Amino acid sequence: MITPGAASDVITQNIAKDYEHNKYTFHGYLTSSALAGLVCDAAKDLLVAPYKMKTAVIVSEDAAWTTPLDAGYETCLPKIGLKVLDHIRFSPDTTDFTPIFNKIEALKPDVMITGISHVGTQPTVQWKSQQVPIAMFGISSQATNSTFWKDTNGGTEGVFYQGVSGPGVAVTPRTLPFVDAFVKKFGNTPSYAGYTAYDEVYMIADAVHRAGSTDSDKLVAAMEKTNYVGTIGHVEFLPNGDPHVHGLKTGPGFITGLMLQWQDGKQLNMWPKQLAAGEVKFPAFVKLPPN
Protein backbone atom coordinates (compact mmCIF):
# COMPACT_ATOMS: atom_id res chain seq x y z
CA MET A 1 0.00 0.00 0.00
CA ILE A 2 1.25 3.48 -0.83
CA THR A 3 -0.50 6.69 0.17
CA PRO A 4 -0.30 9.67 -2.22
CA GLY A 5 -1.78 12.36 0.02
CA ALA A 6 -1.74 11.72 3.78
CA ALA A 7 0.95 13.64 5.67
CA SER A 8 0.86 12.43 9.28
CA ASP A 9 4.22 11.38 10.75
CA VAL A 10 2.34 8.57 12.51
CA ILE A 11 2.31 6.58 9.25
CA THR A 12 6.09 6.21 9.05
CA GLN A 13 6.48 6.09 12.86
CA ASN A 14 4.21 3.03 12.99
CA ILE A 15 6.26 1.30 10.30
CA ALA A 16 9.40 2.01 12.34
CA LYS A 17 7.75 0.70 15.55
CA ASP A 18 6.71 -2.62 14.04
CA TYR A 19 8.59 -3.02 10.78
CA GLU A 20 7.80 -6.71 10.26
CA HIS A 21 4.04 -6.17 10.32
CA ASN A 22 3.87 -2.70 8.76
CA LYS A 23 6.64 -2.84 6.13
CA TYR A 24 4.01 -3.27 3.39
CA THR A 25 3.07 0.43 3.76
CA PHE A 26 4.97 3.17 1.91
CA HIS A 27 4.49 6.88 2.43
CA GLY A 28 4.33 8.44 -1.03
CA TYR A 29 3.84 12.00 0.18
CA LEU A 30 5.83 14.20 2.55
CA THR A 31 5.54 13.73 6.31
CA SER A 32 4.19 16.69 8.25
CA SER A 33 7.58 17.35 9.86
CA ALA A 34 9.27 17.33 6.42
CA LEU A 35 6.60 19.75 5.15
CA ALA A 36 7.29 22.12 8.07
CA GLY A 37 10.99 22.20 7.19
CA LEU A 38 10.28 22.97 3.53
CA VAL A 39 7.81 25.76 4.46
CA CYS A 40 10.49 27.31 6.70
CA ASP A 41 13.12 27.08 3.93
CA ALA A 42 10.74 28.93 1.58
CA ALA A 43 9.76 31.52 4.23
CA LYS A 44 13.40 32.36 4.85
CA ASP A 45 13.95 33.15 1.16
CA LEU A 46 10.56 34.74 0.38
CA LEU A 47 9.58 36.57 3.60
CA VAL A 48 12.55 37.06 5.92
CA ALA A 49 15.28 38.02 3.44
CA PRO A 50 13.37 40.42 1.14
CA TYR A 51 10.68 41.80 3.49
CA LYS A 52 12.49 41.61 6.84
CA MET A 53 9.54 39.79 8.44
CA LYS A 54 10.27 38.99 12.09
CA THR A 55 7.09 37.62 13.72
CA ALA A 56 4.57 34.87 12.97
CA VAL A 57 1.45 33.19 14.34
CA ILE A 58 0.94 29.49 13.58
CA VAL A 59 -2.66 28.80 12.51
CA SER A 60 -3.65 25.17 12.00
CA GLU A 61 -6.70 22.94 11.97
CA ASP A 62 -6.79 20.59 14.95
CA ALA A 63 -5.97 17.25 13.30
CA ALA A 64 -3.48 14.37 13.65
CA TRP A 65 -1.43 15.53 10.66
CA THR A 66 -0.93 19.07 12.01
CA THR A 67 0.44 18.00 15.43
CA PRO A 68 3.93 17.16 14.04
CA LEU A 69 3.60 19.97 11.45
CA ASP A 70 3.07 22.59 14.18
CA ALA A 71 5.86 21.10 16.30
CA GLY A 72 8.11 21.40 13.24
CA TYR A 73 7.02 25.02 12.71
CA GLU A 74 7.73 25.87 16.36
CA THR A 75 11.25 24.51 15.97
CA CYS A 76 12.21 25.86 12.55
CA LEU A 77 10.52 29.29 12.42
CA PRO A 78 12.73 30.84 15.17
CA LYS A 79 15.79 29.39 13.39
CA ILE A 80 15.02 31.39 10.22
CA GLY A 81 14.32 34.57 12.22
CA LEU A 82 10.55 34.42 12.71
CA LYS A 83 9.52 34.72 16.36
CA VAL A 84 6.33 32.71 17.07
CA LEU A 85 3.89 35.02 18.91
CA ASP A 86 1.07 32.48 19.25
CA HIS A 87 -0.04 29.05 18.14
CA ILE A 88 -3.73 28.69 17.28
CA ARG A 89 -5.34 25.32 16.61
CA PHE A 90 -8.98 25.53 15.57
CA SER A 91 -11.69 22.90 15.17
CA PRO A 92 -12.18 21.67 11.58
CA ASP A 93 -15.91 22.40 12.17
CA THR A 94 -15.22 26.16 12.52
CA THR A 95 -17.42 28.24 10.22
CA ASP A 96 -16.74 31.77 11.52
CA PHE A 97 -13.08 32.74 11.65
CA THR A 98 -13.75 36.33 12.80
CA PRO A 99 -12.74 35.74 16.47
CA ILE A 100 -9.59 33.90 15.35
CA PHE A 101 -8.58 36.65 12.93
CA ASN A 102 -9.35 39.33 15.56
CA LYS A 103 -7.09 37.54 18.04
CA ILE A 104 -4.29 37.27 15.46
CA GLU A 105 -4.64 40.91 14.38
CA ALA A 106 -4.27 42.06 17.99
CA LEU A 107 -0.84 40.37 18.11
CA LYS A 108 0.29 42.21 14.94
CA PRO A 109 2.40 39.43 13.43
CA ASP A 110 4.06 39.89 10.05
CA VAL A 111 2.69 36.57 8.74
CA MET A 112 0.29 33.71 9.48
CA ILE A 113 1.92 30.30 8.94
CA THR A 114 -0.89 27.89 8.06
CA GLY A 115 -1.61 24.18 8.36
CA ILE A 116 -5.01 23.75 6.71
CA SER A 117 -6.36 20.94 4.58
CA HIS A 118 -9.94 19.94 5.34
CA VAL A 119 -10.83 23.56 6.07
CA GLY A 120 -9.56 25.92 3.39
CA THR A 121 -12.31 27.78 1.58
CA GLN A 122 -13.94 29.46 4.58
CA PRO A 123 -10.88 31.02 6.26
CA THR A 124 -9.56 32.18 2.86
CA VAL A 125 -12.85 33.83 1.88
CA GLN A 126 -13.13 35.55 5.29
CA TRP A 127 -9.46 36.62 5.25
CA LYS A 128 -10.17 38.51 2.01
CA SER A 129 -13.66 39.83 2.89
CA GLN A 130 -12.46 41.09 6.28
CA GLN A 131 -9.25 42.50 4.76
CA VAL A 132 -7.08 40.84 7.41
CA PRO A 133 -3.80 42.74 6.97
CA ILE A 134 -1.52 39.75 7.52
CA ALA A 135 0.03 37.57 4.80
CA MET A 136 -1.08 33.90 4.62
CA PHE A 137 1.75 31.43 3.99
CA GLY A 138 2.20 27.69 4.51
CA ILE A 139 0.18 24.53 3.88
CA SER A 140 -3.27 24.95 2.33
CA SER A 141 -4.14 21.67 0.60
CA GLN A 142 -7.27 22.97 -1.11
CA ALA A 143 -5.28 25.86 -2.60
CA THR A 144 -3.27 23.30 -4.59
CA ASN A 145 -6.38 22.63 -6.69
CA SER A 146 -6.94 24.80 -9.77
CA THR A 147 -10.63 25.23 -8.84
CA PHE A 148 -9.72 27.08 -5.61
CA TRP A 149 -9.92 30.51 -7.27
CA LYS A 150 -13.51 29.84 -8.28
CA ASP A 151 -14.31 28.14 -4.94
CA THR A 152 -13.23 31.29 -3.05
CA ASN A 153 -14.49 33.84 -5.63
CA GLY A 154 -10.93 35.09 -5.96
CA GLY A 155 -10.46 35.32 -2.18
CA THR A 156 -7.26 33.33 -2.53
CA GLU A 157 -5.48 36.21 -4.30
CA GLY A 158 -2.05 36.53 -2.65
CA VAL A 159 -2.24 33.28 -0.65
CA PHE A 160 0.99 31.24 -0.58
CA TYR A 161 0.82 27.46 -0.41
CA GLN A 162 3.40 24.69 -0.38
CA GLY A 163 3.16 22.14 -3.20
CA VAL A 164 5.14 19.34 -4.76
CA SER A 165 4.33 20.52 -8.28
CA GLY A 166 2.35 23.28 -9.94
CA PRO A 167 1.04 24.48 -13.29
CA GLY A 168 3.82 25.37 -15.70
CA VAL A 169 6.61 24.25 -13.34
CA ALA A 170 8.96 21.73 -14.96
CA VAL A 171 10.19 20.11 -11.74
CA THR A 172 11.37 17.21 -13.94
CA PRO A 173 10.95 16.43 -17.65
CA ARG A 174 7.92 14.29 -16.70
CA THR A 175 5.94 17.03 -14.94
CA LEU A 176 4.46 19.12 -17.74
CA PRO A 177 3.56 16.25 -20.13
CA PHE A 178 1.54 14.74 -17.25
CA VAL A 179 -0.19 18.06 -16.49
CA ASP A 180 -1.05 18.60 -20.16
CA ALA A 181 -2.55 15.12 -20.45
CA PHE A 182 -4.48 15.57 -17.18
CA VAL A 183 -5.96 18.91 -18.31
CA LYS A 184 -6.93 17.41 -21.66
CA LYS A 185 -8.76 14.57 -19.93
CA PHE A 186 -10.31 16.28 -16.89
CA GLY A 187 -10.41 20.01 -17.75
CA ASN A 188 -8.46 21.17 -14.70
CA THR A 189 -4.95 20.77 -13.33
CA PRO A 190 -4.24 18.08 -10.72
CA SER A 191 -4.16 18.77 -6.98
CA TYR A 192 -0.99 17.82 -5.07
CA ALA A 193 -2.16 14.21 -4.66
CA GLY A 194 -2.75 13.88 -8.41
CA TYR A 195 0.99 14.11 -9.12
CA THR A 196 1.98 11.62 -6.43
CA ALA A 197 -0.78 9.12 -7.29
CA TYR A 198 0.35 9.17 -10.92
CA ASP A 199 4.00 8.58 -10.01
CA GLU A 200 3.18 5.84 -7.55
CA VAL A 201 1.36 3.64 -10.07
CA TYR A 202 4.57 3.62 -12.14
CA MET A 203 6.77 3.08 -9.07
CA ILE A 204 4.78 -0.02 -8.08
CA ALA A 205 4.81 -1.31 -11.68
CA ASP A 206 8.58 -0.74 -11.81
CA ALA A 207 8.98 -2.66 -8.52
CA VAL A 208 6.93 -5.59 -9.91
CA HIS A 209 9.18 -5.71 -12.98
CA ARG A 210 12.38 -5.56 -10.92
CA ALA A 211 11.14 -8.17 -8.44
CA GLY A 212 9.91 -10.40 -11.27
CA SER A 213 7.07 -11.24 -8.92
CA THR A 214 4.00 -9.94 -7.10
CA ASP A 215 5.02 -11.74 -3.92
CA SER A 216 4.55 -9.27 -1.04
CA ASP A 217 7.97 -9.60 0.57
CA LYS A 218 9.78 -9.49 -2.77
CA LEU A 219 7.80 -6.36 -3.68
CA VAL A 220 8.74 -4.65 -0.39
CA ALA A 221 12.43 -5.35 -1.10
CA ALA A 222 12.05 -3.94 -4.63
CA MET A 223 10.08 -0.86 -3.45
CA GLU A 224 12.82 -0.13 -0.90
CA LYS A 225 15.28 0.13 -3.81
CA THR A 226 13.06 2.64 -5.68
CA ASN A 227 15.15 5.13 -7.65
CA TYR A 228 12.60 6.92 -9.77
CA VAL A 229 12.30 10.34 -11.38
CA GLY A 230 8.61 11.21 -11.28
CA THR A 231 6.57 14.38 -11.71
CA ILE A 232 7.57 15.76 -8.27
CA GLY A 233 11.30 14.99 -8.35
CA HIS A 234 13.75 12.18 -7.67
CA VAL A 235 12.05 9.60 -5.45
CA GLU A 236 13.90 7.34 -3.03
CA PHE A 237 12.53 5.97 0.26
CA LEU A 238 14.16 6.29 3.68
CA PRO A 239 15.66 2.95 4.78
CA ASN A 240 14.72 0.53 7.55
CA GLY A 241 16.27 1.92 10.76
CA ASP A 242 15.26 5.51 9.97
CA PRO A 243 12.52 6.89 12.29
CA HIS A 244 10.57 7.71 9.11
CA VAL A 245 11.25 4.43 7.29
CA HIS A 246 9.48 4.27 3.88
CA GLY A 247 9.02 8.06 3.89
CA LEU A 248 10.33 10.13 0.97
CA LYS A 249 13.87 11.48 1.03
CA THR A 250 13.80 15.30 0.91
CA GLY A 251 16.32 18.01 0.15
CA PRO A 252 18.58 18.84 -2.82
CA GLY A 253 18.67 15.98 -5.31
CA PHE A 254 15.42 14.53 -3.93
CA ILE A 255 12.06 16.22 -3.19
CA THR A 256 12.39 19.92 -2.38
CA GLY A 257 8.81 21.03 -2.98
CA LEU A 258 7.67 24.43 -4.24
CA MET A 259 6.01 27.52 -2.79
CA LEU A 260 3.32 28.93 -5.05
CA GLN A 261 1.21 32.06 -4.82
CA TRP A 262 -2.25 32.71 -6.26
CA GLN A 263 -2.14 35.77 -8.54
CA ASP A 264 -4.95 36.90 -10.86
CA GLY A 265 -6.56 33.47 -10.99
CA LYS A 266 -3.29 31.63 -11.58
CA GLN A 267 -1.03 29.49 -9.42
CA LEU A 268 2.49 30.88 -9.91
CA ASN A 269 5.55 29.27 -8.44
CA MET A 270 7.76 31.60 -6.36
CA TRP A 271 10.29 29.16 -4.85
CA PRO A 272 12.89 27.76 -5.30
CA LYS A 273 14.25 30.71 -7.25
CA GLN A 274 15.47 28.69 -10.25
CA LEU A 275 11.89 27.49 -10.85
CA ALA A 276 10.14 30.82 -10.10
CA ALA A 277 7.50 31.92 -12.61
CA GLY A 278 6.97 35.49 -11.42
CA GLU A 279 7.45 38.06 -8.66
CA VAL A 280 5.80 38.00 -5.22
CA LYS A 281 2.74 40.29 -5.02
CA PHE A 282 0.77 40.90 -1.84
CA PRO A 283 -2.86 42.15 -1.84
CA ALA A 284 -3.18 45.86 -1.07
CA PHE A 285 -4.78 45.16 2.35
CA VAL A 286 -1.74 43.20 3.60
CA LYS A 287 0.57 45.36 5.73
CA LEU A 288 4.27 44.65 5.22
CA PRO A 289 6.94 45.51 7.79
CA PRO A 290 8.70 48.86 7.19
CA ASN A 291 11.82 48.16 5.15
NORFENFEN-V271466 format. One record per residue. N is the residue number from 1. RES is the residue in one small letter. SS is DSSP state (hx for helix, st for strand, lp for the rest). OMEGA is omega in radians with two decimals (NA if undefined). NEAR is the number of other C-alpha atoms within 10 Angstrom. Layout:
[[N RES SS OMEGA NEAR] [N RES SS OMEGA NEAR]]
This chain:
[[1 m lp 3.08 12] [2 i st -3.11 18] [3 t st -3.12 16] [4 p lp -3.00 20] [5 g lp -3.10 19] [6 a lp -3.06 16] [7 a lp -2.98 24] [8 s lp 3.07 21] [9 d hx -3.09 23] [10 v hx -3.13 15] [11 i hx -3.10 21] [12 t hx 3.11 25] [13 q hx 3.14 17] [14 n hx 3.07 17] [15 i hx -3.14 24] [16 a hx -3.12 21] [17 k hx -3.09 14] [18 d lp -3.03 10] [19 y hx -3.05 16] [20 e hx -3.13 9] [21 h hx -2.99 11] [22 n hx -3.07 15] [23 k lp -3.11 21] [24 y lp 3.11 17] [25 t lp 3.04 19] [26 f st -3.11 24] [27 h st -3.05 25] [28 g lp 3.05 25] [29 y lp -3.09 26] [30 l lp 3.04 23] [31 t lp -3.13 24] [32 s hx -3.12 26] [33 s hx 3.07 21] [34 a hx 3.12 21] [35 l hx 3.14 25] [36 a hx -3.13 27] [37 g hx -3.13 20] [38 l hx 3.08 25] [39 v hx 3.13 26] [40 c hx 3.11 25] [41 d hx -3.13 18] [42 a hx -3.13 24] [43 a hx 3.12 23] [44 k hx -3.09 20] [45 d hx -3.02 16] [46 l hx -3.05 19] [47 l hx -3.03 20] [48 v hx -3.08 18] [49 a hx -3.06 12] [50 p hx -3.01 10] [51 y hx 3.13 15] [52 k lp 3.08 17] [53 m lp -3.03 22] [54 k lp -3.04 18] [55 t st -3.11 21] [56 a st 2.95 25] [57 v st 3.09 24] [58 i st -3.12 22] [59 v st -3.08 24] [60 s st 3.00 27] [61 e st -3.10 22] [62 d lp -3.10 16] [63 a lp -3.10 17] [64 a hx -3.05 13] [65 w hx -3.10 22] [66 t hx 3.14 26] [67 t hx 3.09 19] [68 p hx 3.10 21] [69 l hx -3.11 25] [70 d hx 3.10 23] [71 a hx 3.09 13] [72 g hx 3.09 19] [73 y hx -3.08 28] [74 e hx 3.12 19] [75 t hx -2.98 15] [76 c hx -3.13 18] [77 l hx 3.11 24] [78 p hx -3.12 15] [79 k hx 3.12 12] [80 i lp 3.08 17] [81 g lp 3.08 18] [82 l lp 3.12 24] [83 k st -3.14 17] [84 v st -3.09 20] [85 l st -3.14 13] [86 d st -3.10 17] [87 h st -3.06 17] [88 i st 3.04 15] [89 r st -3.07 18] [90 f st 3.13 16] [91 s lp 3.09 11] [92 p lp 3.10 15] [93 d lp -3.10 10] [94 t lp 3.10 12] [95 t lp 3.13 11] [96 d lp -3.09 11] [97 f lp -3.10 17] [98 t hx -3.13 14] [99 p hx -3.14 9] [100 i hx 3.14 15] [101 f hx 3.11 19] [102 n hx -3.14 12] [103 k hx -3.13 13] [104 i hx -3.14 23] [105 e hx -3.12 15] [106 a hx -3.13 8] [107 l hx 3.12 13] [108 k lp 3.07 15] [109 p lp 3.09 24] [110 d lp -3.06 26] [111 v st 2.95 27] [112 m st 3.08 22] [113 i st -2.94 28] [114 t st 2.99 26] [115 g st -3.07 30] [116 i st -3.12 25] [117 s lp -3.11 19] [118 h lp 3.08 13] [119 v lp -3.13 20] [120 g lp -3.06 21] [121 t hx -3.03 21] [122 q hx -3.13 15] [123 p hx -3.13 21] [124 t hx 3.11 24] [125 v hx -3.11 19] [126 q hx 3.07 18] [127 w hx -3.13 21] [128 k hx -3.05 21] [129 s hx 3.14 10] [130 q lp 3.10 14] [131 q lp 3.12 13] [132 v lp -2.93 18] [133 p lp -3.05 20] [134 i lp -3.13 23] [135 a st 3.12 22] [136 m st -2.96 24] [137 f st 3.06 25] [138 g st 3.13 29] [139 i st 3.02 26] [140 s st -2.98 25] [141 s hx -3.11 21] [142 q hx 3.13 19] [143 a hx 3.11 29] [144 t hx -3.09 27] [145 n lp -3.08 19] [146 s lp 3.13 20] [147 t lp -3.01 16] [148 f hx 3.11 22] [149 w hx -3.14 20] [150 k hx -3.12 11] [151 d hx -3.09 18] [152 t lp -3.07 19] [153 n lp 3.12 15] [154 g lp -3.13 17] [155 g lp -3.09 22] [156 t lp 3.11 27] [157 e lp 3.10 22] [158 g lp -3.13 24] [159 v lp 3.05 23] [160 f st 3.04 28] [161 y st 3.11 26] [162 q st 3.10 27] [163 g st 3.08 25] [164 v lp 3.08 22] [165 s lp 3.10 29] [166 g lp -3.10 28] [167 p lp 3.07 20] [168 g lp -3.11 15] [169 v lp -3.12 18] [170 a lp 3.13 17] [171 v lp 3.03 22] [172 t lp 3.10 14] [173 p lp -3.12 14] [174 r lp -2.98 15] [175 t hx -3.01 22] [176 l hx 3.05 18] [177 p hx 3.09 11] [178 f hx -3.13 19] [179 v hx -3.14 23] [180 d hx -3.13 16] [181 a hx 3.14 12] [182 f hx 3.14 16] [183 v hx 3.14 12] [184 k hx -3.08 11] [185 k hx -2.99 10] [186 f hx 3.08 9] [187 g lp 3.04 11] [188 n lp -3.13 14] [189 t lp -3.09 22] [190 p lp 2.96 22] [191 s lp -3.07 21] [192 y hx -3.08 22] [193 a hx 3.08 21] [194 g hx 3.14 18] [195 y hx -3.08 24] [196 t hx -3.13 22] [197 a hx 3.12 17] [198 y hx -3.14 14] [199 d hx -2.98 23] [200 e hx 3.05 20] [201 v hx -3.14 11] [202 y hx 3.13 13] [203 m hx 3.11 22] [204 i hx 3.12 19] [205 a hx 3.12 14] [206 d hx 3.13 18] [207 a hx 3.11 22] [208 v hx 3.12 19] [209 h hx -3.10 13] [210 r hx 3.13 16] [211 a hx -3.07 18] [212 g lp -3.03 12] [213 s lp 2.98 13] [214 t lp 3.06 14] [215 d lp -3.02 10] [216 s hx -3.07 13] [217 d hx 3.09 13] [218 k hx 3.12 15] [219 l hx 3.11 22] [220 v hx -3.14 22] [221 a hx 3.14 15] [222 a hx 3.12 20] [223 m hx -3.14 23] [224 e hx 3.11 18] [225 k lp -3.14 15] [226 t lp 3.08 18] [227 n lp -2.89 14] [228 y st 3.03 16] [229 v st -3.11 18] [230 g lp -3.11 21] [231 t lp -3.05 24] [232 i lp -3.13 27] [233 g lp -3.12 24] [234 h st -3.04 20] [235 v st 2.90 23] [236 e lp -3.13 21] [237 f st 3.07 21] [238 l lp -3.00 20] [239 p lp 3.01 16] [240 n lp -3.05 14] [241 g lp 3.06 11] [242 d lp 3.13 13] [243 p lp 3.09 16] [244 h lp 3.14 23] [245 v lp -3.12 25] [246 h lp 2.97 28] [247 g lp -3.13 27] [248 l st 3.00 23] [249 k lp 3.14 20] [250 t st 3.12 22] [251 g lp -3.11 12] [252 p lp -3.12 9] [253 g lp 3.12 10] [254 f lp 3.13 17] [255 i st 3.12 20] [256 t lp -3.10 24] [257 g lp -3.13 23] [258 l st 2.94 24] [259 m st -3.09 30] [260 l st 3.09 32] [261 q st 3.06 27] [262 w st 3.09 25] [263 q st 3.07 21] [264 d lp 3.08 12] [265 g lp -3.12 17] [266 k st 3.06 14] [267 q st -3.10 26] [268 l st 3.13 22] [269 n st -3.11 27] [270 m st -3.03 21] [271 w st 0.02 23] [272 p lp -2.97 17] [273 k hx -3.07 14] [274 q hx 3.11 7] [275 l hx -3.09 15] [276 a lp -3.09 16] [277 a lp -3.12 17] [278 g lp 3.14 14] [279 e lp 3.09 11] [280 v lp 3.08 18] [281 k lp 3.10 12] [282 f lp 3.05 19] [283 p lp -3.08 16] [284 a lp -3.08 10] [285 f lp -3.13 13] [286 v lp 3.14 17] [287 k lp 3.11 16] [288 l lp 3.13 18] [289 p lp 3.11 13] [290 p lp -3.07 7] [291 n lp NA 7]]
